[in-house]
């Protein structure tokens, strides 16, 4: 089912969960099998299958992407996932601190705050509100 790696008091343990039935889990710890009785029965897992989202297309059926992933610039804050820019909360010349929100990216129907990854000054803003961006695309350059 699942595998995990834990470090306890400096010792590393590889834990593989083979099965869980009601309140008993069959696990292997560093290759040794165990039956573990849990205090509460495991939650039932609900599997939901979704159809992949359809990207907007042009007349010839090709996907429409507003911003291509261009060659990366040093000091650029990158998009963690593909999405649409909802707001740009900074201007060129603004001083920003690490962790400060600089823009909002909508991805998978969720709003994601994109924060500055270091202290500095906004040198360039490479996106506008409403732009579609790919994962890894440069959003803002901090110098």
C-alpha positions as CSV (number, residue, x, y, z in Angstrom):
1,X,0.0,0.0,0.0
2,X,2.3,2.8,1.3
3,X,5.9,3.1,2.3
4,X,7.4,5.6,4.7
5,X,10.9,6.4,6.1
6,X,11.2,7.4,9.7
7,X,14.2,8.5,11.8
8,X,13.8,8.0,15.5
9,X,16.6,8.8,17.9
10,X,19.1,8.7,14.9
11,X,17.9,5.3,13.7
12,X,16.3,5.1,10.3
13,X,13.3,2.8,9.8
14,X,11.7,1.8,6.5
15,X,8.0,1.1,7.1
16,X,5.8,-0.5,4.4
17,X,2.1,-0.9,5.1
18,X,0.9,-4.1,3.4
19,X,-2.7,-4.0,4.3
20,X,-5.2,-2.5,6.8
21,X,-8.3,-4.5,7.8
22,X,-10.6,-2.8,10.4
23,X,-8.2,-2.1,13.3
24,X,-5.3,-4.4,12.3
25,X,-2.5,-3.3,10.0
26,X,0.1,-5.6,8.5
27,X,3.3,-3.7,8.3
28,X,7.0,-4.4,7.6
29,X,9.6,-2.5,9.5
30,X,13.1,-2.8,7.9
31,X,11.9,-6.1,6.4
32,X,10.4,-7.6,9.6
33,X,6.6,-8.2,9.4
34,X,4.4,-7.1,12.2
35,X,0.6,-7.1,12.9
36,X,-0.3,-3.8,14.6
37,X,-3.6,-3.3,16.4
38,X,-4.7,0.3,16.2
39,X,-6.7,2.2,18.8
40,X,-9.3,3.2,16.2
41,X,-10.2,1.4,12.9
42,X,-8.7,2.9,9.8
43,X,-10.8,5.4,7.9
44,X,-12.3,4.1,4.7
45,X,-10.7,5.6,1.7
46,X,-12.9,7.0,-1.0
47,X,-11.5,7.0,-4.4
48,X,-12.9,9.7,-6.8
49,X,-12.0,9.5,-10.4
50,X,-12.2,12.8,-12.3
51,X,-12.0,13.5,-15.9
52,X,-8.9,15.6,-16.7
53,X,-9.6,19.3,-17.2
54,X,-9.8,20.4,-20.8
55,X,-7.4,23.2,-21.8
56,X,-8.8,26.0,-23.9
57,X,-8.1,25.5,-27.5
58,X,-7.9,27.7,-30.6
59,X,-9.6,27.1,-34.0
60,X,-7.1,24.5,-35.0
61,X,-7.5,22.5,-31.8
62,X,-4.1,23.4,-30.3
63,X,-4.0,24.4,-26.6
64,X,-3.9,28.1,-25.8
65,X,-1.1,29.2,-23.5
66,X,-0.7,32.8,-22.8
67,X,2.8,32.7,-21.3
68,X,5.3,30.1,-22.5
69,X,8.0,28.9,-20.1
70,X,10.9,31.0,-21.3
71,X,14.6,30.6,-20.3
72,X,14.9,31.2,-16.6
73,X,16.4,34.4,-15.3
74,X,18.6,34.5,-12.1
75,X,16.6,35.6,-9.1
76,X,13.3,34.7,-10.6
77,X,10.4,33.4,-8.5
78,X,8.9,30.5,-10.5
79,X,5.4,29.2,-10.8
80,X,5.0,26.0,-8.6
81,X,2.2,24.7,-10.9
82,X,0.4,25.6,-14.1
83,X,-2.4,28.1,-13.5
84,X,-3.9,31.6,-14.1
85,X,-2.6,34.8,-12.4
86,X,-5.4,36.3,-10.3
87,X,-3.6,39.3,-9.0
88,X,-0.1,40.9,-9.0
89,X,0.5,42.4,-5.5
90,X,3.8,44.2,-6.2
91,X,5.3,46.8,-8.6
92,X,8.7,47.1,-10.1
93,X,11.0,48.9,-7.6
94,X,9.1,47.6,-4.5
95,X,11.2,46.3,-1.7
96,X,10.0,42.8,-0.5
97,X,10.8,40.6,2.4
98,X,11.1,36.8,2.3
99,X,7.6,35.3,2.7
100,X,5.8,38.4,1.6
101,X,2.9,37.8,-0.9
102,X,3.8,39.0,-4.3
103,X,1.0,37.5,-6.4
104,X,-1.9,35.0,-6.4
105,X,-2.0,32.0,-8.7
106,X,-5.2,30.0,-9.3
107,X,-4.3,26.4,-9.9
108,X,-6.7,23.4,-9.7
109,X,-9.5,25.7,-8.6
110,X,-7.5,26.9,-5.6
111,X,-6.0,30.3,-4.9
112,X,-2.3,30.0,-4.1
113,X,-0.3,32.9,-2.6
114,X,3.1,33.1,-4.3
115,X,5.6,34.6,-1.8
116,X,9.0,36.2,-2.2
117,X,11.7,33.5,-1.7
118,X,14.2,36.1,-0.5
119,X,14.6,39.8,0.6
120,X,15.2,42.2,-2.3
121,X,13.8,44.6,-4.7
122,X,11.3,43.8,-7.6
123,X,13.4,44.1,-10.8
124,X,10.9,42.8,-13.3
125,X,7.3,41.5,-13.3
126,X,7.0,38.9,-16.1
127,X,3.2,38.2,-15.9
128,X,0.0,40.2,-15.8
129,X,-3.4,39.5,-14.2
130,X,-5.3,36.9,-16.3
131,X,-2.2,35.3,-17.8
132,X,-2.0,31.5,-18.0
133,X,1.4,30.2,-16.9
134,X,3.1,26.8,-17.0
135,X,4.9,25.1,-14.1
136,X,8.4,26.5,-13.7
137,X,7.6,29.7,-15.6
138,X,9.3,32.9,-14.3
139,X,6.8,35.2,-12.6
140,X,8.8,37.9,-10.9
141,X,12.5,38.7,-10.8
142,X,13.9,39.8,-7.4
143,X,17.3,41.5,-7.4
